[in-house]
C-alpha cells in the first residue's frame, strides 16, 4: 500500500498536476461549459415537444394548432444551434483571462474570426433534384452549432494567442491619458484584431482554392473524424474513463480535465442524436456527454452512489456511519466530493481499486445494452447532471423505461464491486476506533480513582 502511494505521489501526481494546470485545456473546459445552460434550456423544450404520452401530440395539435411542434423548435434551434458560436467567444475569453489581457476584446475578435472562417453558402438539395446546388444569403445555422465546434476551438485559441503576443510586445495604438478606458481598450485591440482577421481571411481564401473548400471541412477531415472515431468507440471511451479515475486518484478533478479534451466530441455526438431523435430516425451514437453523466457516473465520478448507500446502511464503524449520513444527500444529486476527499478515496489504494474498476464495468454493460437494442440510446436531451438517477435515465432516453432500468442495473453492479473493499475498509476503521477506546479507558479509570 505504501509503495502504491509512493508511485502515485512521485510518478503520477507531477504529470497529472501539469495537465490540470495547462491553461489551454482549462480554457477549453470553461469555455464549453458556457454553453451548458443554453443546452439544458433547449432540452426542456425538446422534452415538451416529444413527451411519450399516448394522445399527447393530438391534444397539443388541437390546442395550439398543427404547427405547435414547429413553434417549439424555435427555442431548441436558438440554444443548440449556437453552441460553436458561444464556445468561440467563451474559450477565447477564458484563455485571455489566464494571460491577464483584455478578455472581452479577445472574445469579440475570436467571434468575428469564427464567422469569417464559416462559408456563407451551403449545399442544398431541392425536392426531386439529384444534385446539390449552392445557396447563400446567410450564415448556415448548422455550422454555428456542434458541427462548428472544432473550428471554434481552434480559432479561439489561435486568435487569442496572436492577440496576447501582440499586446504583450506592446505593439498597439496608445491613446492619451484623458481618453476613457473603454475607448482606449478598443484601440489597443485594433492591431491584434486586424492581424487575426487578416490571417483567417487569408487561410479561408487558400483553403477555398483546394478540394476541401472551407476551413470547416479541413478541420472536420483532419481533426474531427479521427477524434470522433476515438471518442465514439468502446476502447477510446474506456481509456478516457480510466484516465479520469486516475486523475481523481491524485486529488485532481478528473471529470473537468478529461472533459476539456473529450467534451467537443461527446457534445457533437449528443447533438447528432438530438437531430435524429427529432426527425424520428435511428440514433447514431452511444457515447455522448449524457452517456457518461447519466449512466456511468451515478452518484459522481466512480459511480459512488452505491458506495454511499452501503456506508449509510451497512457501516459498523462510527466514522463511516456518520460520513454516510452526511454524504447520502449530495450523492443522490451526483455530488461526491465529501466521499472522495472525506473517506478518503484519493491516495487510498484499498478504495482506488473499485473506484477505477466500477465505472469501467458499468461502461461496458451499458454499451452492451445499448448496442444490442435492449436499452435505448441517449436521445440528445441534456438532462442536468445533478438530476437523481432513474428519473434522469428515463428523461435522457426521451421517455424510455429501459434507460431507468439500466441505471438500476449499474447501481447494483457498483454495489457488488464496492462491497468487499468497503467491508475491509470499514473493518479497519472499526478496529482503529476500538483500539482508541481501549487506550483511553485506563486514563479515564485513573481519573475516576483520583476523584474518589
Buried (B, 14 or more C-beta within 10 A) or exposed (E): EEEBEEEBEEEBBEEBBEBBEEEBBBBBBBBBBBBBEBBBBBBBBBBBBBEEEEEEBEEBEEEEEEEBBEEBBEBBBBBBBBBBBBBBBBBBBBBBBBBEBBBBBBBBBBBBBBBBBBBEBBEEEEEEEEEEEEEEEEBBBBBBBBBBBBBBBBBBBBBBBBBBBBBEEEEBEEBEEEEEEEEBBBEBBEBBBEBBBEBBEEBBEEBEEEEBBBBBBBBBEEBBEEBBEBBBBBEBBBBBBBBBBBBBBBBBBBBBBBBBBBBBBBBBBBBBBBBBBBEEEEBEBBBBBBBBBBBBBBBBBBBBBBBBBBBBEBBEBEBBBEBBEBBBEBBBBBBBEBBBEBBEBBBBBBBBBBBBBBBBBBBEBBBEBBEEEEBBBBBBBBBBBEBBBBBBBBBBBBBBBBBBBBBEBBBEBBBEBBBEBBBEBBEEBBEEBEEEEEEEEEEEEEEEEEEE
